[in-house]
């Protein structure tokens, strides 16, 4: 009796089933997206706004899960920045009392920022750039104030998703440039506030000759000479970028320059401001006055609206004027 050989069964690829379901899922997702798009386009503005806000809430929930990595977080931030309801919305933050460090309101962003309130200053943090977008603080003349020694290293701000660390700058050729200056904040608000200026959320890459030169001298001019004369000042400062934006090896964006806006209310109850934009390549002995600009120019380069709570008849001339000289 001759045995009939059984034909070997064709093995099914382990990938075939998931792939088949994957194609079906993709088709369903595309159909669902098309259906949603048609439904969304027929809704009124109020409904669309509500949907946008729910979408942002879901994306924030996904972003804040520990399972996501830095690249995924950047992609999520990119998506959220393109949802109309997210423009200018501050999430994951307690804004209560944050405006005590600003005059005429917090800067209004054209993108999502995370608000970080500290003992002596407030930060609008940009997770995509992994830098503060702006830092605001109020200085009041304090003749008896003292400061502590600098800590050995800067501390990661665990409130941020970027989690930039002290070592992210090591070997980069850039200084860890304070936006809220540690000495001035320490004198006015005390030792704890001074230590909080060493959070990495208050730091931006600066060329050493800038950080240790004209930028340091400008901070001293504001916090010592001007503050002694005018007694109370509001300061907003931060980075300016040029495209394409360069980054450190760690992913931290490198600004092309920095802005600083200082506001003062005179004895005659008149508001005045002075603004500068100082490039990364500024010389150590450059004169501040060559970098004087209008607030409008800072707004055009950064996308922020400063002093937004002022009435237009006051805000417009204040922001369009370039000071003839330093105070």
C-alpha positions, 0 to 999 in steps of 0.5 A, a space after each residue: 500500500 502506497 502512502 499518500 504524502 500529505 502536502 505541507 500546509 502553507 504557513 500563515 505569516 504572523 504578520 498577515 492577520 495584524 496587517 489585514 486588521 491594520 488596513 481595515 483600521 486605517 480605512 475606518 480611521 480615514 472614513 471616520 475623519 472624513 465624516 467628522 470633518 463634514 460634521 464639524 464644518 456644519 457646526 456653529 462657532 460655539 460648538 466648534 470651539 467646544 470640540 477644539 477645547 475637548 481635543 486639546 484636553 485629550 492631547 494634553 492628557 496623552 502628552 502628560 502620560 509618562 509613556 510618551 517621549 520627548 519626540 512624541 511630546 513635540 509632535 503633540 505640541 505641534 498638533 495642539 498649536 494648530 488647533 484654533 482654540 489653543 492659540 493663547 491658551 495657558 494650560 496646566 497652570 495656576 494663573 492666580 496671582 501671576 500677574 503681580 509680576 507684570 504691568 497691564 497683564 501677562 503677555 498674550 501668546 500666539 502659541 500655547 505656553 505653560 505658565 510657571 509661577 515662582 516666588 519672585 518671577 513668572 515664566 511663560 514656558 515654551 515646551 517646543 523650544 525647551 526654553 522660557 518664551 518670556 520671563 516677567 518680574 517686578 523689582 522694588 527698591 530694597 536697600 537692605 536686601 542680601 543674597 546667598 552663594 550660587 548653587 553648584 548646578 542648575 536644577 531641572 524644573 519638574 513642572 515642565 515636560 522638556 525636563 531640561 537638565 544642567 548637563 544638557 548645556 555641558 560642552 555646548 559652548 553656551 552659558 546657562 543664561 538667566 532670564 530672571 537675574 538671581 542677584 536682583 530677585 534675591 535682593 528683592 524677594 529673599 533667598 528662596 526666590 533667588 534659588 528658584 532662579 537657578 531652575 532650568 526653566 529660567 535659563 536660555 543658551 547664551 554666548 559667553 561674551 554676551 552673558 558675561 558682558 553686555 547682558 550682565 551689565 544691562 541687568 545691573 543697570 536695571 536692578 541697581 542704577 535704575 531701581 535706585 532712582 525710580 524705586 519700582 520697575 517691571 521687566 519682561 525678557 526672553 529669547 528671539 529666534 531666527 529660522 531655521 532654529 538651531 538646537 543644542 545636541 540635547 534639543 534645546 533651541 538656540 536663540 539668535 538674540 534676546 529682548 528686554 522691556 522695562 516699564 516705569 510709572 513716573 512721579 507724574 503717574 505717566 507710564 514709560 517703557 524702554 526696550 532693547 533687542 541684543 543679538 547673540 554676537 553682541 560685543 562685551 563693551 557695546 553700548 546699550 543704546 545701539 540696541 534700542 527698539 520699539 515694543 512693537 518691534 519686539 512684538 513683531 519678532 516674538 508674536 507676543 502682545 505686551 501690556 494688552 490690558 492698556 486702552 488703545 489710546 495709551 498702548 499704541 503711542 507707548 509701544 510704537 515709540 523708539 526711545 531716543 536714549 537710555 533713562 
